[in-house]
């Protein structure tokens, strides 16, 4: 495609640019061409062995492939060059957590917090690690610290509020979601907060508030497919299939190749005992996927 041609042209024009090789490796990784990605990362490091971004990208690749020892070596090499690099520390900590090495993960998250103490993403990752370990109080402290240090980091409020909502701490969850949206009331990153708050109110039986918060999500991000799909699912649960159908169609006009929306739309029709409509949606989703694969795209078929 066009991206591959551009990369080939860039490499032909600047074959000794470590950055072009780094970008090439990241592109091949996203395409699933892992051998080509590794070779590009290797070439990038040959040209600039101190390129921490390449070490991080290569380490993440090996982590995803299950080569955790090699990934740790690459992360460690990067930290020898940049000891305060939050991306290396967080990725290494998350890898250790996923591998069940809670002590190593906690040590790395603590190091990241010491070196990047005002970075909300670090405190969010640390809080989510404690939450995964079942240590809710430590998770709360991490989220609260992060929100105090970087109150505009919306994902922190989302992670914290979602944890409280899942534990049925409704009053606390509402207060946290409210704080988050007050900090950046119309910013696109508040969409997740508005949607989670809406779903909380739906569970509490306040459908008027739930719909108002979903409208707020769409005011924050007019073309948000995620918010429309969440609203469509809410209307389906309330038995209003016509409203749900319209919201799914609106979402698919924005993103015709969104497999998750197609799947939810089809499931809604099957739950409504409309098998013919569900079969039609399934066929439309297949045509949309074929169009996306061909590069034609366009409106939902």
C-alpha positions in Angstrom: 0.0 0.0 0.0 0.9 3.7 0.1 2.5 3.4 3.6 4.9 0.7 2.4 5.8 2.7 -0.7 6.5 5.8 1.5 8.7 3.7 3.8 10.7 2.2 0.9 11.2 5.7 -0.5 12.4 7.0 2.8 14.9 4.2 3.2 16.1 4.7 -0.3 16.6 8.4 0.4 18.1 8.1 3.9 19.5 4.5 4.3 21.6 5.6 7.2 18.9 7.3 9.2 18.4 5.4 12.4 15.0 7.1 12.8 13.7 5.9 9.5 14.7 2.3 10.4 13.0 2.7 13.8 9.7 3.9 12.1 10.1 1.0 9.6 10.3 -1.5 12.4 7.3 -0.1 14.2 5.3 -0.2 10.9 6.3 -3.9 10.3 5.4 -4.7 13.9 1.9 -3.3 13.4 1.5 -5.4 10.2 2.5 -8.5 12.0 5.7 -8.8 10.0 7.9 -9.6 13.0 11.1 -10.8 11.3 11.2 -7.6 9.2 10.4 -5.5 12.3 13.3 -7.1 14.2 15.7 -6.5 11.3 14.7 -2.9 11.1 15.2 -2.4 14.8 18.6 -4.1 14.6 19.6 -1.7 11.7 18.4 1.3 13.7 20.5 0.3 16.7 23.5 -0.3 14.5 23.3 3.3 13.4 22.5 4.7 16.8 23.0 2.3 19.8 21.7 5.0 22.2 18.3 5.2 20.5 16.1 4.4 23.5 12.8 4.6 21.5 14.0 1.7 19.4 15.0 -0.4 22.4 11.6 0.2 23.9 9.7 -0.7 20.7 11.8 -3.8 20.2 11.4 -4.8 23.9 7.6 -4.4 23.6 7.6 -6.6 20.5 9.5 -9.4 22.3 7.2 -9.1 25.3 4.1 -9.5 23.1 5.8 -12.6 21.6 6.5 -14.1 25.0 10.3 -13.6 24.9 10.3 -11.9 28.2 14.0 -12.4 29.0 15.0 -10.7 25.8 12.5 -8.0 26.4 13.9 -7.4 29.9 17.4 -7.1 28.5 16.3 -4.5 25.9 14.4 -2.5 28.6 17.4 -2.7 30.9 19.7 -1.5 28.1 17.5 1.5 27.5 17.5 2.3 31.3 21.3 2.3 31.3 21.1 5.1 28.8 18.0 6.9 30.2 17.4 5.9 33.8 14.4 8.1 34.2 12.6 6.9 31.0 9.0 6.3 32.1 8.0 4.3 29.1 10.7 1.8 29.7 9.9 1.5 33.4 6.2 1.2 32.8 6.5 -1.3 30.0 8.9 -3.5 32.0 6.7 -3.2 35.1 3.6 -4.1 33.2 5.4 -7.1 31.7 6.5 -8.3 35.1 2.9 -7.9 36.4 1.5 -9.9 33.5 4.1 -12.6 34.1 3.0 -12.9 37.8 6.2 -11.3 39.2 4.3 -8.9 41.5 7.4 -8.0 43.6 9.4 -7.0 40.5 6.4 -5.1 39.1 5.9 -3.2 42.3 9.6 -2.3 42.5 9.6 -1.0 38.9 6.3 1.0 39.4 7.8 2.5 42.6 11.0 3.5 40.6 8.8 5.1 37.9 6.9 7.0 40.5 10.1 8.3 42.2 11.6 9.4 38.9 8.5 10.8 37.3 6.5 11.7 40.4 4.2 14.2 38.7 3.3 12.0 35.8 -0.3 10.8 35.9 0.3 7.9 33.6 2.8 6.4 36.1 0.4 6.6 39.0 -2.5 5.2 36.9 -0.4 2.2 35.9 0.7 1.7 39.5 -2.8 1.9 40.8 -4.1 -0.5 38.2 -1.3 -2.9 39.2 -2.3 -2.8 42.9 -5.9 -3.2 41.8 -5.0 -6.3 39.9 -3.3 -7.7 43.0 -6.5 -7.1 45.0 -4.9 -4.4 47.1 -7.7 -1.8 46.7 -6.5 0.5 49.4 -3.0 0.9 47.8 -4.7 1.3 44.4 -6.9 4.1 45.9 -3.8 5.8 47.3 -2.0 5.6 44.0 -5.0 7.0 42.0 -5.5 9.8 44.6 -1.9 10.8 44.5 -1.8 10.9 40.7 -5.0 12.9 40.6 -3.5 15.5 43.0 -0.2 15.7 41.1 -1.7 15.8 37.6 -5.4 16.7 37.8 -5.8 17.0 34.1 -4.8 13.4 33.4 -8.3 12.2 32.7 -7.5 8.4 32.4 -6.6 8.5 36.1 -10.1 9.6 37.1 -11.5 7.0 34.8 -9.5 4.2 36.2 -10.2 5.2 39.8 -13.9 5.9 39.2 -14.4 2.6 37.4 -12.8 0.7 40.2 -15.1 2.3 42.7 -18.1 1.6 40.5 -17.2 -2.0 40.1 -17.1 -2.3 43.9 -20.5 -0.6 44.1 -19.1 2.4 45.8 -21.6 4.6 43.9 -21.2 7.8 45.8 -17.4 7.7 45.6 -17.5 6.8 41.9 -19.9 9.7 41.1 -17.6 12.1 42.9 -14.5 10.9 41.1 -16.2 11.0 37.7 -17.5 14.5 38.5 -14.0 15.7 39.5 -12.6 14.3 36.2 -15.1 16.0 34.0 -14.8 19.3 35.9 -11.1 19.4 35.2 -11.7 19.2 31.4 -15.4 19.4 30.8 -15.5 19.5 27.0 -12.1 17.8 26.2 -12.4 14.7 23.9 -10.5 12.6 26.6 -13.5 13.0 28.9 -15.6 10.7 26.7 -14.6 7.6 28.7 -15.6 9.3 31.9 -19.0 10.4 30.6 -19.7 6.9 29.3 -18.7 5.1 32.4 -20.7 7.6 34.5 -23.7 7.0 32.3 -23.4 3.2 32.7 -23.2 3.6 36.4 -26.4 5.7 36.4 -28.1 3.1 34.2 -27.3 0.4 36.8 -28.7 2.7 39.5 -31.9 3.1 37.5 -31.4 6.8 36.6 -31.9 6.6 32.8 -32.5 10.3 32.5 -29.0 11.0 33.9 -27.5 8.2 31.9 -28.7 9.6 28.6 -27.7 13.1 29.6 -24.1 12.0 30.3 -24.0 10.1 26.9 -25.1 13.3 25.2 -22.3 15.1 27.1 -19.8 12.5 25.7 -20.9 13.3 22.2 -20.6 17.0 22.8 -17.0 16.3 23.9 -16.3 14.2 20.8 -18.9 14.6 18.1 -17.8 11.7 16.0 -17.1 9.2 18.8 -18.1 5.7 17.7 -17.5 4.2 21.2 -20.0 6.6 22.9 -22.6 5.9 20.2 -22.2 2.1 20.5 -22.4 2.3 24.3 -25.6 4.3 24.0 -27.0 1.9 21.5 -26.4 -1.0 23.9 -28.1 0.9 26.7 -31.2 1.5 24.6 -31.2 -2.2 23.6 -31.1 -3.2 27.2 -34.1 -0.9 27.9 -36.0 -2.5 25.0 -35.9 0.4 22.6 -34.5 -1.4 19.6 -35.5 1.4 17.2 -33.3 3.9 19.1 -30.5 1.3 19.4 -30.7 0.6 15.7 -30.4 4.2 14.8 -27.4 4.7 17.0 -25.6 1.7 15.6 -26.3 3.0 12.1 -24.9 6.4 13.1 -21.8 4.8 14.4 -21.2 2.8 11.3 -21.6 5.8 9.1 -18.6 7.2 10.9 -16.6 4.0 11.0 -18.0 1.5 8.5 -15.3 -1.2 9.2 -15.7 -1.3 12.9 -16.1 -5.0 13.6 -17.0 -4.5 17.3 -20.0 -2.3 16.3 -21.2 -4.7 13.6 -21.0 -7.6 16.1 -22.9 -5.7 18.8 -25.5 -4.6 16.2 -26.0 -8.2 15.0 -26.3 -9.5 18.6 -28.9 -6.9 19.4 -31.1 -8.0 16.5 -30.7 -11.7 17.4 -31.6 -10.9 21.0 -34.7 -9.1 19.7 -35.5 -12.3 17.8 -35.1 -10.8 14.4 -32.9 -13.4 12.7 -33.4 -12.1 9.2 -32.3 -8.6 10.2 -29.3 -10.1 12.1 -28.3 -12.1 9.0 -28.5 -9.0 6.9 -26.3 -7.1 9.3 -23.8 -10.0 9.2 -23.7 -9.9 5.5 -23.3 -6.1 5.5 -20.4 -6.5 8.0 -18.7 -8.9 5.7 -19.0 -6.5 2.7 -17.6 -3.7 4.9 -14.6 -5.8 5.9 -14.0 -6.7 2.2 -14.2 -3.0 1.2 -11.8 -2.0 4.0 -9.3 -4.8 3.0 -9.4 -3.6 -0.6 -8.6 0.0 0.5 -11.9 1.4 -0.8 -13.7 2.0 2.5 -16.6 4.4 2.1 -20.0 4.3 3.8 -21.4 1.3 5.5 -23.0 -1.0 2.9 
